[in-house]
Amino acid sequence: MEEEAEAEEQQRFSYQQRLKAAVHYTVGCLCEEVALDKEMQFSKQTIAAISELTFRQCENFAKDLEMFARHARRTTINTEDVKLLARRSNSLLKYITDKSEEIAQINVERKARKKKKSEDGNHNSRELAEAGVVESEK
Amino acid sequence: MISTRARLVEGHLQLEITAGATQNDHHPGGVGEGRELVSRLLHAHFKDDKTKVSGDSLQLMAELLKIFVVEAAVRAVRQAQAEDAILVDVDQLEKVLPQLVRECGSVHRWECLAGRPHLSASSPQLLDF
């Protein structure tokens, strides 16, 4: 029985390690872009530190989001909850609010295109091909 | 032991990262942390099994995380430039992180620091109660 508990613990640890590694990789890519843009190099330790911080910040964000949704008597976290996370900095809040409108707009357009596709389904195949190209270009 | 584990799961590790990158390509405007990764990161810390995240929120969170990382990087660069450093090291990063976390951090972590200026100036590691 103890072996099972230990195996489960090891699985959880290994999963967390994989998540951290994935974050580290993405953070590395983003820092690389900044490094190229600003013509400054980051030390490996700096990348690791930002990555560690981001991972820990996700824990805070996740718990806060869950609390915000629960407070609004919802089980599904929505964009209003996410915006609350950004409330401390005016510029950050504005950026996130703008992004949220952008995302909503893109998704509305995507749904409209999909609806049009299924409606024209049997007719103009050329039109379908064009819509497909536009979507993948983005 | 940690390195052994890292080696052992490297096969899986590669898969995990690749999966994240592929997900990215199919989502217009879904730059930065892939949606799949963001979803896993959030779900790993929820207290309630029933908690879900809407698709739009995942995308928005990906943007938030991306801007968080970029801002940390940019502020560290500015600090390094101000110090005439040849590269951005942890020393520079430590100076800019407290302010950044203050701007995005959760409420319950920072309220207790309100009356302790000497603590808030130090590295975030100290704040792990």
Chai-1 contact restraints between the chains, C-beta under 6 A:
chainA,res_idxA,chainB,res_idxB,connection_type,confidence,min_distance_angstrom,max_distance_angstrom,comment,restraint_id
A,S14,B,V9,contact,1.0,0.0,6.0,A-B,restraint_1
A,R18,B,L13,contact,1.0,0.0,6.0,A-B,restraint_2
A,R18,B,E16,contact,1.0,0.0,6.0,A-B,restraint_3
A,A21,B,L13,contact,1.0,0.0,6.0,A-B,restraint_4
A,A22,B,E16,contact,1.0,0.0,6.0,A-B,restraint_5
A,A22,B,I17,contact,1.0,0.0,6.0,A-B,restraint_6
A,A22,B,G20,contact,1.0,0.0,6.0,A-B,restraint_7
A,A22,B,L37,contact,1.0,0.0,6.0,A-B,restraint_8
A,Y25,B,I17,contact,1.0,0.0,6.0,A-B,restraint_9
A,T26,B,E33,contact,1.0,0.0,6.0,A-B,restraint_10
A,V27,B,V69,contact,1.0,0.0,6.0,A-B,restraint_11
A,L30,B,V69,contact,1.0,0.0,6.0,A-B,restraint_12
A,L30,B,V70,contact,1.0,0.0,6.0,A-B,restraint_13
A,C31,B,A73,contact,1.0,0.0,6.0,A-B,restraint_14
A,V34,B,A73,contact,1.0,0.0,6.0,A-B,restraint_15
A,V34,B,V74,contact,1.0,0.0,6.0,A-B,restraint_16
A,K38,B,V77,contact,1.0,0.0,6.0,A-B,restraint_17
A,M40,B,V77,contact,1.0,0.0,6.0,A-B,restraint_18
A,M40,B,V88,contact,1.0,0.0,6.0,A-B,restraint_19
A,Q41,B,L87,contact,1.0,0.0,6.0,A-B,restraint_20
A,F42,B,V88,contact,1.0,0.0,6.0,A-B,restraint_21
A,S43,B,L87,contact,1.0,0.0,6.0,A-B,restraint_22
A,S43,B,D89,contact,1.0,0.0,6.0,A-B,restraint_23
A,Q45,B,V90,contact,1.0,0.0,6.0,A-B,restraint_24
A,T46,B,V88,contact,1.0,0.0,6.0,A-B,restraint_25
A,T46,B,D89,contact,1.0,0.0,6.0,A-B,restraint_26
A,T46,B,V90,contact,1.0,0.0,6.0,A-B,restraint_27
A,T46,B,L93,contact,1.0,0.0,6.0,A-B,restraint_28
A,A49,B,V90,contact,1.0,0.0,6.0,A-B,restraint_29
A,A49,B,L93,contact,1.0,0.0,6.0,A-B,restraint_30
A,I50,B,A72,contact,1.0,0.0,6.0,A-B,restraint_31
A,T54,B,V69,contact,1.0,0.0,6.0,A-B,restraint_32
A,C58,B,L41,contact,1.0,0.0,6.0,A-B,restraint_33
A,E59,B,H45,contact,1.0,0.0,6.0,A-B,restraint_34
A,N60,B,S106,contact,1.0,0.0,6.0,A-B,restraint_35
A,A62,B,L42,contact,1.0,0.0,6.0,A-B,restraint_36
A,A62,B,H45,contact,1.0,0.0,6.0,A-B,restraint_37
A,A62,B,F46,contact,1.0,0.0,6.0,A-B,restraint_38
A,K63,B,H45,contact,1.0,0.0,6.0,A-B,restraint_39
A,D64,B,S106,contact,1.0,0.0,6.0,A-B,restraint_40
A,E66,B,F46,contact,1.0,0.0,6.0,A-B,restraint_41
A,E66,B,T51,contact,1.0,0.0,6.0,A-B,restraint_42
A,T75,B,K50,contact,1.0,0.0,6.0,A-B,restraint_43
A,T75,B,T51,contact,1.0,0.0,6.0,A-B,restraint_44
A,T75,B,K52,contact,1.0,0.0,6.0,A-B,restraint_45
A,T76,B,K52,contact,1.0,0.0,6.0,A-B,restraint_46
A,T76,B,S54,contact,1.0,0.0,6.0,A-B,restraint_47
A,I77,B,V53,contact,1.0,0.0,6.0,A-B,restraint_48
A,I77,B,S57,contact,1.0,0.0,6.0,A-B,restraint_49
A,N78,B,S54,contact,1.0,0.0,6.0,A-B,restraint_50
A,N78,B,S57,contact,1.0,0.0,6.0,A-B,restraint_51
A,T79,B,D56,contact,1.0,0.0,6.0,A-B,restraint_52
A,T79,B,S57,contact,1.0,0.0,6.0,A-B,restraint_53
A,T79,B,L60,contact,1.0,0.0,6.0,A-B,restraint_54
A,V82,B,S57,contact,1.0,0.0,6.0,A-B,restraint_55
A,V82,B,L60,contact,1.0,0.0,6.0,A-B,restraint_56
A,V82,B,M61,contact,1.0,0.0,6.0,A-B,restraint_57
A,R88,B,E103,contact,1.0,0.0,6.0,A-B,restraint_58
A,S89,B,E103,contact,1.0,0.0,6.0,A-B,restraint_59
A,K99,B,E63,contact,1.0,0.0,6.0,A-B,restraint_60
A,S100,B,L60,contact,1.0,0.0,6.0,A-B,restraint_61
A,I103,B,D56,contact,1.0,0.0,6.0,A-B,restraint_62
A,I103,B,Q59,contact,1.0,0.0,6.0,A-B,restraint_63
A,I106,B,G29,contact,1.0,0.0,6.0,A-B,restraint_64
A,K138,B,P28,contact,1.0,0.0,6.0,A-B,restraint_65
